[in-house]
Amino acid sequence: MPEKNTYPVQLVQPDGQRVLDRVHAPLVADVGADRLRAMFTDMSVARRIDVEATALQRQGQLGLWPPLLGQEAAQVGSAHALDADDYVFCSYREAGVAYCRGIPPEQFTRLWRGVAHSCWEADTYKMTNPNIVVGSQGLHATGYAYAAHLEGSDVATIAYFGDGATSQGDIAEALGFAASWSAPVVFFCQNNHWAISAPVRVQSATPIARRAVGYGIPGVQVDGNDALAVLAVTRQALIRARGGGGPSFVEAITYRMGPHTTADDPTRYRTAAELELWQRRDPIDRLRRLLEREGLWDSTFEQQVTERADEIAARLRTATLTMPDPEPAELFEHVYSTPHPLVEQERREYTAYLEGAPS
């Protein structure tokens, strides 16, 4: 018999109308006016951060920036499901998640400006730094989650990655280990349809979430432009993880409306018609329409959101333009968590070279 068709979980249609879903709607039954407005604000700020950072790169102030335009609901919706002690293992595009974790905007661009090895102190915010090695964060999240489980902790981890990363061996290994160890980890795939210039259809001939089933991990597709639905399915996965049920896989179907990074030209591989289609499904517009339908939108709130976004963008820009250049010897800082004799030897030799003395 053919397998029954399943559809991405959706709680809010693009026109802002709610969808009746008796399974997932109860997971967000507590989400009232204040939380909906907070999510809208966070999504708007995330977009403003992205626009500002992209402008800074175009102006020569950043070496690179990976835009998140169009993926705000996937990031903010999932981030709102996390507890303070849960640990986030990100890729390189999760500025929206970072903002929701309380990371100051002044720290967002340190790595991308080339003045430091990292942007923020990971343990302070329970979120790793931008990870350029595609897919490796899946293994890190699984190891951390399993270690927490062995210590008796009820925290969960979440690993963010894109559709292209599912073709990496690291993600396959992470899924295998997580299933075998019943690690409390949520694999969160932001399927934005393009792995640089490769369309998602060449990554998988079947929905990506179904790959998890082969490892014995439940997988679910969700409308990644529906912040409320993303919140619901992420909560569901985290409840399973904290309760000892093991890993889950979430495929948030969204769209990258900008380039892969600011070094990319997406007009070379995708059509304007495709972009226009997804612009009509804009996640921020969708949540705004929900607020309007439910009488939660007014000019005062709109002004508050604009002012908050402008404030954060100004802080990011000012911090970026005033970041001091590092001392050359700082190259050897934070390579290992503890002193390493080879690094110390290289530091001495390099310091001597800088001072013009023989090594």
Backbone torsions as a table, in degrees:
resi	resn	phi	psi	omega
1	MET	NA	140.1	177.7
2	PRO	-66.6	147.4	179.6
3	GLU	-67.3	139.5	-179.7
4	LYS	-63.2	134.7	178.1
5	ASN	-64.6	135.9	174.1
6	THR	-120.3	151.9	-176.9
7	TYR	-124.1	152.5	178.2
8	PRO	-57.1	139.8	177.3
9	VAL	-62.6	132.1	179.6
10	GLN	-142.4	131.0	178.0
11	LEU	-114.6	-18.0	178.2
12	VAL	-135.7	124.5	178.0
13	GLN	-75.7	164.0	179.4
14	PRO	-57.2	-24.4	178.6
15	ASP	-86.5	4.4	177.5
16	GLY	90.6	0.3	-179.5
17	GLN	-83.6	138.1	179.8
18	ARG	-72.1	152.4	178.7
19	VAL	-109.5	136.0	177.7
20	LEU	-76.9	115.5	179.0
21	ASP	-141.2	102.0	-173.8
22	ARG	-71.8	-16.1	-179.8
23	VAL	-85.7	-47.6	-171.2
24	HIS	-98.8	-26.6	179.6
25	ALA	-58.9	-39.1	178.7
26	PRO	-61.5	-22.7	-179.4
27	LEU	-70.3	-18.1	179.4
28	VAL	-123.8	23.2	-178.9
29	ALA	-63.7	-23.2	-179.4
30	ASP	-83.2	-6.0	-176.0
31	VAL	-80.9	104.4	-179.5
32	GLY	-103.3	-159.6	-174.8
33	ALA	-59.5	-44.4	-176.2
34	ASP	-64.2	-43.5	-179.2
35	ARG	-69.2	-39.6	178.4
36	LEU	-61.4	-42.9	178.6
37	ARG	-67.1	-37.0	178.3
38	ALA	-64.6	-41.0	178.5
39	MET	-65.4	-41.1	177.8
40	PHE	-62.5	-42.7	179.2
41	THR	-61.7	-46.1	-179.3
42	ASP	-63.2	-40.0	178.2
43	MET	-65.1	-40.3	179.2
44	SER	-66.7	-40.5	177.4
45	VAL	-65.3	-41.7	178.7
46	ALA	-58.3	-42.3	178.2
47	ARG	-66.5	-39.3	180.0
48	ARG	-66.2	-38.1	174.2
49	ILE	-58.8	-45.0	-177.5
50	ASP	-64.7	-44.5	179.6
51	VAL	-63.0	-41.8	-178.5
52	GLU	-67.4	-43.9	-179.7
53	ALA	-66.1	-38.5	176.3
54	THR	-62.4	-41.9	177.8
55	ALA	-63.5	-40.7	178.7
56	LEU	-61.8	-39.2	177.9
57	GLN	-66.7	-42.7	-179.5
58	ARG	-63.9	-25.9	179.3
59	GLN	-89.3	5.5	176.9
60	GLY	83.4	12.7	-177.7
61	GLN	-92.8	-16.6	175.0
62	LEU	-126.6	146.4	177.5
63	GLY	-73.2	-33.4	-175.3
64	LEU	-161.3	155.0	172.7
65	TRP	-151.6	132.3	177.2
66	PRO	-97.7	101.7	-174.7
67	PRO	-64.0	149.5	177.6
68	LEU	-114.1	8.0	-175.0
69	LEU	-49.8	121.2	-179.6
70	GLY	100.6	-12.7	-176.3
71	GLN	-109.8	18.9	-175.1
72	GLU	-64.5	-38.7	-178.3
73	ALA	-67.9	-40.4	179.2
74	ALA	-61.8	-40.6	-176.9
75	GLN	-77.8	-49.3	-176.5
76	VAL	-71.4	-41.3	179.0
77	GLY	-59.2	-44.1	179.3
78	SER	-71.8	-37.8	-179.6
79	ALA	-64.3	-33.7	179.5
80	HIS	-70.5	-13.3	178.2
81	ALA	-85.3	-13.7	-171.9
82	LEU	-83.3	145.8	170.0
83	ASP	-84.9	162.7	-177.6
84	ALA	-61.1	-32.3	-177.1
85	ASP	-88.2	-9.7	175.5
86	ASP	-65.8	151.3	-175.0
87	TYR	-113.7	132.1	-178.9
88	VAL	-100.5	128.8	173.5
89	PHE	-115.7	107.7	-170.0
90	CYS	-102.7	170.1	169.5
91	SER	-93.0	-126.7	-178.4
92	TYR	-120.5	5.5	-171.6
93	ARG	-116.1	5.5	-169.0
94	GLU	-93.5	48.7	176.8
95	ALA	-63.9	-32.1	177.6
96	GLY	-65.6	-40.6	176.2
97	VAL	-65.1	-43.1	-179.6
98	ALA	-59.2	-42.0	178.6
99	TYR	-62.4	-43.1	179.7
100	CYS	-66.8	-24.2	178.2
101	ARG	-81.7	0.0	176.3
102	GLY	89.1	12.7	179.4
103	ILE	-73.5	127.5	-177.9
104	PRO	-63.2	140.7	-180.0
105	PRO	-61.8	-23.0	178.7
106	GLU	-61.7	-17.9	-176.4
107	GLN	-101.7	-4.9	-171.5
108	PHE	-66.0	-30.4	-168.9
109	THR	-110.5	7.1	-175.2
110	ARG	-59.6	-46.0	178.6
111	LEU	-65.8	-44.2	-174.9
112	TRP	-72.1	-20.2	174.7
113	ARG	-86.6	-14.4	176.8
114	GLY	83.5	26.5	-179.3
115	VAL	-106.1	-0.4	-179.1
116	ALA	-159.0	161.9	176.8
117	HIS	-74.0	-20.8	-175.0
118	SER	-147.0	174.2	-179.3
119	CYS	-98.9	-44.2	-174.7
120	TRP	-141.5	169.5	176.7
121	GLU	-82.0	113.1	-170.3
122	ALA	-59.0	-46.6	-174.8
123	ASP	-67.3	-25.7	-180.0
124	THR	-64.2	-37.8	-175.0
125	TYR	-112.1	2.9	-178.5
126	LYS	55.0	46.4	178.4
127	MET	-153.1	128.3	179.9
128	THR	-72.4	166.0	179.4
129	ASN	-80.2	164.3	177.3
130	PRO	-49.1	129.9	-174.7
131	ASN	-111.4	116.0	-176.0
132	ILE	-86.0	-22.6	-179.6
133	VAL	-77.9	102.5	-168.9
134	VAL	-61.1	121.2	173.9
135	GLY	92.4	-15.7	-175.1
136	SER	-66.2	-24.6	-178.9
137	GLN	-65.4	-21.6	175.9
138	GLY	-62.6	-41.2	177.1
139	LEU	-69.2	-41.0	179.6
140	HIS	-61.8	-44.0	-179.7
141	ALA	-64.0	-40.0	-179.7
142	THR	-66.1	-43.7	179.0
143	GLY	-63.4	-43.2	179.1
144	TYR	-64.3	-43.6	-178.5
145	ALA	-62.8	-42.0	-179.1
146	TYR	-67.8	-39.5	177.9
147	ALA	-63.1	-41.4	177.8
148	ALA	-62.9	-38.9	177.7
149	HIS	-62.7	-42.7	179.5
150	LEU	-64.5	-30.0	178.8
151	GLU	-82.8	-3.1	179.5
152	GLY	83.8	12.5	179.8
153	SER	-80.2	149.2	178.3
154	ASP	-102.2	20.5	177.3
155	VAL	-77.3	157.8	175.0
156	ALA	-120.1	163.2	172.9
157	THR	-120.7	158.9	175.6
158	ILE	-134.7	132.8	179.9
159	ALA	-112.8	119.2	178.4
160	TYR	-95.3	137.0	175.7
161	PHE	-160.0	167.7	-179.1
162	GLY	-98.7	176.2	-179.4
163	ASP	-62.4	-35.4	179.6
164	GLY	-64.0	-32.9	-178.8
165	ALA	-66.0	-20.8	179.9
166	THR	-69.1	-12.0	175.0
167	SER	-91.2	0.2	178.4
168	GLN	-88.3	143.2	179.3
169	GLY	-61.7	-30.7	-178.7
170	ASP	-61.0	-40.0	179.1
171	ILE	-68.1	-40.8	177.5
172	ALA	-60.9	-43.8	179.3
173	GLU	-65.7	-39.9	179.6
174	ALA	-62.8	-42.9	178.5
175	LEU	-62.5	-40.9	179.2
176	GLY	-64.3	-48.0	179.4
177	PHE	-63.9	-44.4	-177.5
178	ALA	-61.6	-40.6	178.9
179	ALA	-67.7	-42.9	-178.5
180	SER	-66.4	-37.3	-176.7
181	TRP	-94.2	-4.7	-174.9
182	SER	53.4	45.1	-176.6
183	ALA	-72.0	139.0	-179.1
184	PRO	-78.8	71.8	-176.9
185	VAL	-128.3	141.4	175.2
186	VAL	-107.6	120.6	175.6
187	PHE	-90.3	115.3	-174.4
188	PHE	-113.7	103.1	-178.5
189	CYS	-95.1	117.7	172.0
190	GLN	-88.7	94.1	179.6
191	ASN	-79.2	94.1	-178.3
192	ASN	-98.6	15.5	170.9
193	HIS	79.1	-12.5	-177.5
194	TRP	-140.7	121.2	171.3
195	ALA	-96.0	90.0	-164.2
196	ILE	54.6	-109.7	-177.5
197	SER	-102.3	4.6	-179.4
198	ALA	-94.4	121.4	180.0
199	PRO	-70.2	157.7	-174.5
200	VAL	-62.2	-26.6	-178.2
201	ARG	-62.9	-22.5	177.3
202	VAL	-89.3	-8.0	175.7
203	GLN	-83.7	-34.4	-176.1
204	SER	-157.2	135.6	177.1
205	ALA	-85.0	-3.6	179.0
206	THR	-131.5	159.5	175.9
207	PRO	-51.1	135.6	-173.9
208	ILE	-59.0	-35.8	-179.0
209	ALA	-60.0	-27.0	-179.7
210	ARG	-70.4	-21.6	177.9
211	ARG	-59.8	-36.0	-178.1
212	ALA	-62.5	-31.4	-177.9
213	VAL	-61.1	-33.8	178.6
214	GLY	-64.1	-19.9	177.3
215	TYR	-97.3	0.6	-176.4
216	GLY	81.6	22.2	-178.7
217	ILE	-111.3	129.2	177.4
218	PRO	-67.0	136.9	179.4
219	GLY	-125.2	146.6	-179.8
220	VAL	-140.0	140.2	172.3
221	GLN	-96.5	139.8	178.5
222	VAL	-135.3	147.6	173.5
223	ASP	-65.7	105.1	-175.3
224	GLY	-71.8	-6.8	175.8
225	ASN	-99.1	7.0	178.6
226	ASP	-111.6	98.7	-173.7
227	ALA	-60.9	-35.7	-177.9
228	LEU	-69.3	-41.0	177.9
229	ALA	-66.6	-39.7	177.6
230	VAL	-62.2	-43.1	177.2
231	LEU	-58.5	-43.2	-177.2
232	ALA	-64.5	-50.3	-175.9
233	VAL	-70.6	-32.0	177.6
234	THR	-69.2	-41.2	174.7
235	ARG	-58.6	-44.1	-179.2
236	GLN	-59.5	-44.1	179.9
237	ALA	-67.3	-39.0	179.6
238	LEU	-69.5	-36.9	175.6
239	ILE	-61.4	-42.9	177.8
240	ARG	-61.4	-44.4	-177.9
241	ALA	-64.4	-48.9	-177.2
242	ARG	-68.2	-25.7	-178.7
243	GLY	-87.2	6.0	178.1
244	GLY	89.3	10.7	-177.8
245	GLY	-82.9	-7.2	177.9
246	GLY	92.5	-165.2	-173.1
247	PRO	-78.0	161.1	173.7
248	SER	-137.9	161.0	-180.0
249	PHE	-127.4	124.3	177.9
250	VAL	-115.3	126.5	174.1
251	GLU	-109.9	106.9	179.4
252	ALA	-92.3	111.4	-176.1
253	ILE	-85.5	110.3	-176.0
254	THR	-137.0	-159.2	-179.2
255	TYR	-153.6	134.0	175.6
256	ARG	-85.0	104.9	-176.6
257	MET	-80.7	-18.1	176.8
258	GLY	-100.9	-167.5	176.6
259	PRO	-76.1	165.1	177.2
260	HIS	-59.7	-49.8	166.1
261	THR	-140.2	176.0	179.3
262	THR	-70.1	-3.1	174.4
263	ALA	-92.4	4.1	-172.3
264	ASP	-110.6	150.5	174.1
265	ASP	-120.6	95.3	-175.0
266	PRO	-68.3	-15.2	179.3
267	THR	-68.0	-12.7	-179.6
268	ARG	-80.0	-16.1	-175.1
269	TYR	-135.2	-2.0	176.7
270	ARG	-138.1	157.7	-173.2
271	THR	-92.0	157.3	176.6
272	ALA	-65.9	-32.3	179.7
273	ALA	-64.8	-39.6	178.6
274	GLU	-64.3	-44.9	179.3
275	LEU	-62.2	-41.7	-179.9
276	GLU	-62.8	-38.7	178.0
277	LEU	-58.3	-45.1	-177.2
278	TRP	-78.3	-25.5	174.5
279	GLN	-63.5	-31.1	176.8
280	ARG	-72.1	-13.1	177.2
281	ARG	-105.3	21.5	-175.9
282	ASP	-49.2	126.1	-175.7
283	PRO	-65.6	-33.0	179.9
284	ILE	-72.0	-41.1	177.1
285	ASP	-61.3	-38.6	-178.6
286	ARG	-63.0	-46.1	-179.4
287	LEU	-68.5	-34.5	176.3
288	ARG	-62.0	-42.6	-180.0
289	ARG	-63.8	-35.8	175.7
290	LEU	-63.4	-45.2	178.3
291	LEU	-60.9	-40.9	179.2
292	GLU	-64.4	-43.7	-179.5
293	ARG	-61.2	-33.6	-173.7
294	GLU	-100.6	14.8	174.2
295	GLY	69.2	28.8	-176.9
296	LEU	-109.0	9.1	-177.8
297	TRP	-115.3	131.7	173.4
298	ASP	-151.9	171.7	-175.2
299	SER	-66.2	-30.3	179.3
300	THR	-66.5	-45.8	178.1
301	PHE	-63.9	-42.2	179.1
302	GLU	-58.8	-42.5	179.2
303	GLN	-65.5	-39.5	178.3
304	GLN	-61.6	-41.9	179.3
305	VAL	-64.3	-45.4	-179.6
306	THR	-61.0	-44.6	-179.6
307	GLU	-64.2	-41.1	178.8
308	ARG	-63.8	-45.1	179.8
309	ALA	-63.0	-42.3	179.4
310	ASP	-65.6	-38.5	178.7
311	GLU	-62.0	-47.2	-179.0
312	ILE	-64.6	-41.7	179.3
313	ALA	-63.2	-40.5	179.1
314	ALA	-65.3	-40.5	177.7
315	ARG	-63.6	-41.2	179.0
316	LEU	-63.9	-45.6	-178.7
317	ARG	-64.3	-47.8	-178.4
318	THR	-60.3	-44.8	-179.5
319	ALA	-63.4	-41.3	-179.1
320	THR	-62.6	-45.6	-175.9
321	LEU	-71.5	-19.5	-177.2
322	THR	-109.2	7.7	179.0
323	MET	-64.6	125.7	179.5
324	PRO	-73.5	148.0	174.2
325	ASP	-68.9	142.0	-179.7
326	PRO	-75.3	156.1	171.0
327	GLU	-69.3	143.7	-176.8
328	PRO	-54.7	-37.6	-177.2
329	ALA	-68.8	-14.0	177.8
330	GLU	-67.4	-9.8	175.9
331	LEU	-55.2	-28.3	-174.5
332	PHE	-94.5	-0.4	178.7
333	GLU	-79.9	145.7	173.0
334	HIS	62.7	26.3	174.5
335	VAL	-78.8	-45.1	173.4
336	TYR	-123.1	157.5	-179.8
337	SER	-74.1	-22.3	177.3
338	THR	-126.5	159.7	-179.8
339	PRO	-55.9	141.2	-178.8
340	HIS	-127.7	128.0	-173.8
341	PRO	-60.5	-36.9	-179.3
342	LEU	-67.9	-41.6	178.2
343	VAL	-64.3	-41.0	179.3
344	GLU	-64.4	-38.1	177.0
345	GLN	-64.0	-44.6	179.2
346	GLU	-64.5	-34.8	178.1
347	ARG	-63.7	-45.2	179.9
348	ARG	-62.3	-43.9	-178.8
349	GLU	-64.7	-41.2	-178.6
350	TYR	-70.0	-38.4	177.9
351	THR	-62.8	-42.3	178.1
352	ALA	-63.1	-40.0	178.1
353	TYR	-62.0	-43.2	-179.1
354	LEU	-65.1	-34.0	-179.3
355	GLU	-82.8	-5.0	178.5
356	GLY	78.3	13.3	180.0
357	ALA	-97.5	154.0	178.0
358	PRO	-66.8	145.3	179.0
359	SER	-84.7	NA	NA
